Amino acid sequence: MRKVLRKKATPRAFTISLLAATILLPDSDRLIQKGHFAMTKAIASDEKPGTAAKNTMPPARDPKLAAEEEYQLARRLNTVEALELFIARHPDDPLVAKARADLRRLSR
C-alpha cells in the first residue's frame, strides 16, 4: 500500500488568499456611506438610518442587592476562600459581620 502524501498549506498560500480576500470583499464603510447596509450594522425598522440609540448603556445594578447575592453565593459554596473574598470585596457592608461569623464557624 502506498501512502498518500498531502501538501501542507504554506505561509505564502495563506498570505495570497488573505490578500485576495481583502481586495475582493467590499468595504463595509463605503457601503454604509452610500446608503446600502451591510450585515454588520443592523438597524431597527422603526429607527432612522444614522441615529444612535440614546440608552446604549444598561443601568447600574443595586449595590445592596449585588452584595446580598454574593453573600448568599459564598454561603452556598461554604468555603473559607469564598467568605474571605466576600469580606475583601465588601468591607463596609453589614453582611460582613455574618460572613465573619460563618468564617469562624468554618475555621473550627
BELSUL-V567801 format. One record per residue. N is the residue number from 1. SS is DSSP state (h for helix, s for strand, l for the rest). PSI is psi in radians with two decimals (none if undefined). Layout:
[[N & SS & PSI] [N & SS & PSI]]
//
This chain:
[[1 & l & 2.35] [2 & l & 2.46] [3 & l & 2.42] [4 & l & 2.13] [5 & l & 2.30] [6 & l & 2.48] [7 & l & 2.39] [8 & l & 2.59] [9 & l & 2.31] [10 & l & 2.71] [11 & h & -0.52] [12 & h & -0.72] [13 & h & -0.66] [14 & h & -0.76] [15 & h & -0.73] [16 & h & -0.76] [17 & h & -0.62] [18 & h & -0.72] [19 & h & -0.73] [20 & h & -0.68] [21 & h & -0.70] [22 & h & -0.52] [23 & h & -0.71] [24 & h & -0.48] [25 & l & 2.44] [26 & l & 2.65] [27 & l & 2.07] [28 & h & -0.58] [29 & h & -0.68] [30 & h & -0.67] [31 & h & -0.68] [32 & h & -0.67] [33 & h & -0.58] [34 & l & -0.03] [35 & l & -0.06] [36 & l & 2.53] [37 & l & 2.23] [38 & l & 2.89] [39 & l & -0.40] [40 & l & -0.38] [41 & l & 1.68] [42 & l & 2.47] [43 & l & 2.36] [44 & l & 2.63] [45 & l & -0.46] [46 & l & 0.08] [47 & l & 2.46] [48 & l & 2.51] [49 & l & 2.42] [50 & l & -0.14] [51 & l & 2.40] [52 & l & 2.67] [53 & l & 2.46] [54 & l & -0.71] [55 & l & 1.48] [56 & l & -0.24] [57 & l & 2.27] [58 & l & 2.70] [59 & l & 2.68] [60 & l & 2.62] [61 & l & 2.70] [62 & l & 2.11] [63 & h & -0.60] [64 & h & -0.71] [65 & h & -0.71] [66 & h & -0.73] [67 & h & -0.70] [68 & h & -0.76] [69 & h & -0.73] [70 & h & -0.65] [71 & h & -0.76] [72 & h & -0.67] [73 & h & -0.74] [74 & h & -0.68] [75 & h & -0.69] [76 & h & -0.69] [77 & h & -0.59] [78 & l & 0.79] [79 & l & 2.71] [80 & h & -0.72] [81 & h & -0.74] [82 & h & -0.73] [83 & h & -0.70] [84 & h & -0.67] [85 & h & -0.74] [86 & h & -0.78] [87 & h & -0.70] [88 & h & -0.64] [89 & h & -0.50] [90 & l & 1.13] [91 & l & -0.45] [92 & l & 0.02] [93 & l & 2.50] [94 & l & -0.40] [95 & h & -0.19] [96 & h & -0.61] [97 & h & -0.73] [98 & h & -0.70] [99 & h & -0.69] [100 & h & -0.65] [101 & h & -0.73] [102 & h & -0.67] [103 & h & -0.74] [104 & h & -0.70] [105 & h & -0.68] [106 & h & -0.60] [107 & h & -0.29] [108 & l & none]]
//
